[in-house]
Amino acid sequence: MTPDPTPEPDRNANPTPAPDPAAAPAAAPDLANERVDHRFKGLPPDAEGLTVGALAAQRRNLFTGGFTTPVLALSAESVEHNLRLLETYAERHGLAFAPHGKTSMAPRLFDRQIEHGAWGITAAVPHQARVYRAHGIARIFLANELVDAVALRWLAAELDADPGFRFVCYVDSVRGVELMDEALRAADARRPVDVVVELGAGDGARTGARTEADCAAVADAVAAARTLRLVGVAGYEGEVPRADPDRVRAWLQRLTALAAAFDEDGRFAPEIGEIVVSAGGSAWFDTVAEVFAEIPALSLPVLKLLRSGAYVSHDSGHYRTLTPFNRIPEEGALEPAFRLWAQVVSRPTPEQAFTNAGKRDAAYDLHLPEAQVVRDARTGELRPADGITVTGLSDQHGWLRTEEGADLEVGDWLGMGLSHPCTSFDKWQLIPLVEADGTVVDYIRTFF
């Protein structure tokens, strides 16, 4: 029997399946050496003056180690589970991923994401990119058109100073390209800035060139600017109007067809090494994976770059409902990692109670917190928060409705799940990472 010929390599497979050593963030000892003080709410008062590293080494218990309420905690086990799940998913589907850092703005989590296979980290605005660079992130995808001359001057200096730094950003207008080129020429930039043309998700959607002809005009402008280099196409399917699987798939097919058309027209220079095709928020990455698997062979390998960011913490509301893993349960399931602990400070009637956590502590832009568990002030035992509902938030109080028979007293701690990670992280500067038994094993510093 004649053996099968050696199969042709898949030129569109993710050309960087494992993180390049150059993409690994540098160590950031300043995080461990930062002093604990009044800036960080919820932390033990007797830890004042300790370094974060020294406090973490004490492995205090969240409930008995001197923490004050309210205090936001992240489950160490759930964060690890979520990191591994998306790493496995991306590998299985031939995807690279640059999780959106705006979700957490936490360099410690960026480190973990890169350790678990992330190509780099996505940003939305220059401040975020500066935070990333300060903590050693070597690959940044900025999902926005960057037209701020001051920020472009900073970017040019970063690129010139570090040959290993990779930066890619959107362009979606001829005017934007002109502004970028003008600012980079004024900064005497020596390295061109890599850009991807953003295809808008439809009429009434957010940013992005609306038609393929508009995209071609932007690409022509890039070709005429010596300070820019076209490396691919991108967009955000989460903005597709009246999004459903068919509409999202149709838009993604437009995006991949645009990449193929640009390639056929010779718009990608061989020296770029790979063509970037990027999409994928936290609600439709399964459809992104399906359509990206259908990209035809192009003249260069294709970096299929997913940008989902909410997965690292997941949540108990918005993304619990929207996650693609609900549609593909055979691929696994994310776990909500947030729990906000507040104390019952008032029980004025049998039907009503109040906690000491409010809008300053909990995400509330999409859904109110969800009462999940009560820690008894007398015994320390945990019980389900049966018959307890969060009905509103003041600045510093949570309003609770308690049904007949609800077991809740002043002094009890109430553990609540949160909805929308992006507006949960940004209310806390230092978040305990807690194991299931209450042991605090690390602290997550955020930079909003």
N, C-alpha and C positions, 0 to 999 in steps of 0.2 A: 504494500500500500504506500503510495507516495505521500510523504508528510506534507502537512499544510505549510504554505510559505510563511515566513516570518511576517506578522501583521505590521502594517504601517503604523508608526507612532501617531497618537492623537495630538495634532498640533494645537488643538484648542483646549486641551486639558490644562488645568491650572499649572502654569510654568514654575510657580514657587510654592509647592505643597507644604514645605516645611519652612519655618521661619529662618531667614538668613541671619547669621550671627550679627551682621551689621544692623539688623532691625531690632535687636534686643535692646531694651532700655538700659541705660547706665544705672548703677546703684544710686539710690538717693538717701544717703545716711542722714540727711537733714531732717527727714520725716521722723525717724526714730529718736533723734536728738532734740526735737522740739519740746519745749517745756509745757507741762500741763498747768493751766491757770484758769482764771475766771472767764476766759473767752469761750470755753468749751462747756456747753450746758450738759447737765446730767452726770458729769464725772464726779468722783468722790472728792469732797472738799479736802480731805486729808492727803490727797495726792498732789496738792499744790506744790509746784517746784520740781516734781519728778519729771524725768524725760518720758516721752511716750513709750520708748523702748523699755525703760525700767518698769513702768506701770504694767505694760503687757507681760513682762517676765513674772510679775507677781501672780498672774492668772487668778485674779479676783473673781468672785461670783457676782453676777449681775444683781442678784436679789439680796445678798447678805454682805456684799463687799463695800458698802458705803455709797453706792450710786444713788442719785436723787431723781425724782420724777418731775417732769416727763423725761424719758430717755428712749431714743430710737436704737434698736439693735438689728444686726444682720445675722442670719443663721449661717454659721461657718459651713455646715454640711450642705445646705441648699445652694450656697454660692459655688462650692466645689462641684456639686452635681450639675449645675447649669453650665459652668465652664466646660466641663467634660462633654456634656450633651451637644453643645453647638460645635465644639471641636470635631466630634465624631460625625455630626451631620454634614459639616463642610467637607470633610475628607471623603465621606461616602458619595457626595454629589460633585466632586471635583471643583469645589469653590474655594477661593481665597476669601478672607473676611477682614474688614477693618471696622470693628464695632464703633458705633458713634459714642465718643467720649463725653458729649454733652449730657448724657444720662447721669453719670456719676461724678464727673470731673475729679476722679480719684486716682492719682498715679499708682497707688498700691494695687488697685484693681486693674489698671492698664498693664502693669507688670504681669499679673496673673493671666490676663487675656492673651498677652504675647507668649507667655510660657505655654499656654494651651493653643498655640497655633496661629494666632492672629498675625496677619501680614503687617498691620500697622493700626493706627487709630484715626477715626474720622473726627473732624472738627467742623464747626459752623461759622465761627467768627475769629478774628485775629487773636483776641485775648486767649481763647482756648488753645490755639496753636502755640502761643508763647508759653503757656503752662506746660504743654507737652514737651516742648524743647528744653525747658528748664529742668525737666525730669528725664531727659535722655531719650525721648521717643524719636526714632530715626526715620520713620515713614509716616507721613501725614497726608490724608486725603481731606481736602477742605470742600465740603459740599455746598459751595456758594461761589458766586463770582466775586473776586477780590479786587475792588477798585479804589481802596483807601491808599493814597500815596504814601502816607507815613508807614502803614503796615507793609506795603510793597518794598519800601526802603529797608525795613527790618528784615523782610524775607530775603531780599537780595544779599544782604550781609550774611545771613545764616547759610544760604546756599554756597556763597563764595568761601566761607570759612570752613565748611565741612563737606568734602566731596562725597561722603557716605550718606548725606541727608537726602532723602527722596520726598518731594512735595508735588502733589497734584491738586488742581482746583478746577472748578467749573468755569466755563464762559458761556454766556447765552445771548450776547448782543454785540453788534459791531462797535457800538459806542463803548461798551465795557472793555473790549479788546484794545481800542484806541487809548483809553485811560490807563490800562495796565502797561501798555508799551511806552507811553509817555513817561510814566512814573519810574519804570525800570531803566529806561535810558537815562533819565535824570540821576538815578542812583548809580549809574555806571555799572550795572549788573553784568557780571562775566558769564554766569550760567543762565541759559534760558529756563523759564518756568514752564513745567509740563502742565498742559490743560486738556480737559475733556469738554466737548460740546454737550450742553445740557438740553435734552429734549423735554419740553413741557408735557405734563400729563394730560392736557386737554384744555378746552375752553373753560375759563373760570378757575383753573388750577392755580398753583402757586407760581414759582419761577420757571424759567426754561423757554427756549425758542419754540414757538408754537407749531411750525410746519417744517417739513424736511428742507424746503427751499430756504427758510430762515436759517436752519442749521448749516446749510451749505454756505450761505453768505458769511456766517460767523467763522466757519472754517477757512474761507478765503481770506478773511481779515487776519486770522492767526498766521496763515502762510506768509502774509506780507509784513508781519512784525518779527524782527530778528530776535526780540527778547522772549518770544513764546514758542512753544513746540507742541504740536497737536499729537496726543497719545491715545485718544479714544473718545468714547461717548458715555453718557451717564444720565441718570434721572431718578425720580422717586415715585414709585408706583402707588404709594400711599395717598397721593393727591389725585388719582384718577377719579373723576366725578362719578358718583353712584357706583362705587367700586364693588365688583363681584368677580368671581374667577374668570368669567369670559371677557369682561372689560379690561381687567388687569392683564390677562394673557395677550389680548389684542394690542395693548399699548407696549408691552414688553417685546412683542414681535416687531413692532415699528422700531423700537430701539435697536434690536439686534440687526434688523435689516439696514438701519442707518449705518451701523458699523461696517457691514459688508459692502454697502455702496461707497462709503468713504475709502475703504480698502481697494475696491475695484478701480476707483478714480485715482489711485496712487497718492492719496493724501497722507499716508503714514510712511515716514522715512524709515528705511531699514535699521538705522542706528538706534531707534527707540527700543528695539529688542522684543517688545511685546505690546499688544494692543489692549488697552483697558476698556472693559465693558462693565459698568457698575450700576447696581440698583439694590433694592432689598432693604426695607425697613423691618419692623418687628411683626407685621401683620400678614405679609404675603410672601415670605421668603420661600415657601414651598413652590409657589407658581414661578417665582424667579428661577429656582433650581430647574424646574421642568423646561422652561423656555431657553435658559442658558445652555442646557444640554443639547439643544437643537441648533446651536450656532454652527454654520457651515465652516469648512476649512478656509482659513484666511492666510494671507501671505506671511504672517508672523504668529507665534503663539498668542493665545488670548488669556489675559488675566481676568477671570470672572469674579468680580469683587462685590461681596455682600457687605452691607453696612449696618445690620441690625445691632442695636445697642441695649435695649431694655431687657434682654435675656439674662444678663448677669445677676439681676436681683428678681426679675419677674415681678408680679404683684398679685394682690387678692381682689382685683376688680377689672380695670380696663383691659389689660393684656391677658388676664386669665380668660376673658371672653374671646379676645381676638387672636390669640396665638395660633399659628398654623398647625401646631401639634394637636389641636383639637380635630383637625381634618385628617391628620396622618398619625394616629395614635400608635401605630406600629413602629414609628421612629423614636418614640419616647415621650416624655412629658417634663416640662419645666416645673420648678417648685418655687412658690413665693418665699422670698428670703427676709422680707421686712416684718418686724413687729414693733409697734410703738407701745411702750408701757407708760400708763398714766395711773394716778392714784385717785380714788374716790374721795372727794373733799367735802361733799354735801349730799345729804339724802333727805330733802325737805318733805317729800311725800312718798307713799308706797309706790306711786307710779313714775317717780322722777328721781334722777340722781345727776351729779355733776362731777366730772373729772377735772384735773388741772392741766390738760393738754388741749390746745385750740389751734387756730389757724396758723400761729407762729411755729407749730410743731408738726402738723399733719398735712399731707396733700389733700386738697378739697376741690380742685378745679374740675375734676371729672366725676368723682363719687366721694361720699363721706366715708370715713373709716368704718371698718367692719369689726364689731365686738366678737372676739374669738375665744378668749380664755380669761378666767379670774384666778388670781393668786391670793389665797386667803391670808389676811393680815395676822390672824391668830396662829394658824398652824403651818403656813407656808405651802400648803397643798394647792395643787392646780385642779380646776374643774372647768367644764365647758361654760361659756357665757350664755347659757340658755335663758331666753326671755329678756335679753338685753339688746337694745338697738340704739345706735348713735343717730340722733335726729337733727343735730345741728352743731355748729362750732362758733364760739365767740373768739376773740383774740387769744384768750388764755384759758378758756373753759370748753369742755365738751359736754353737750347736752345728751342725756340718756333717757330713754323711755324704758321702764321696767314693768314687765307683765306680772300678773299675780303669781306669787311663788318664786319669783326671781331671787336668787341668793346673792345679795350684794350689800356690803356694809361700808360705812366710812372707814377709810384706811386700807381697804382692799386695793390691790393692783389689778388694772384691767389691761390685757394684752389685745391690741387691735391690728388687723391687717389693713394695708393701705393700697390705694389705687393710684397708678401713674408714677413710676419710679422717678421721672425727671423732676417732678415737683415735690418729691420726698427727700432725695439727696440734698437738694439745694437749701434746705432749712437747717442742716446740721453740718458743722465743721469737722467733728471728730466722732465717728460712729463705732461703738464696740462691735467686734465680730465675736459671736457667742456660740459656743457648742451647745448641744441639746440639754446638757445638765446644768447650764447656766454659767459655765466657765468662760471668761472673756480671754481669748487667745491673741487678739490683735486689735488695732484701732485703724479705721479707714479715714484718712484725712481728705477732705474735699476742698476744691479751689474754685468757687463761683465768683 
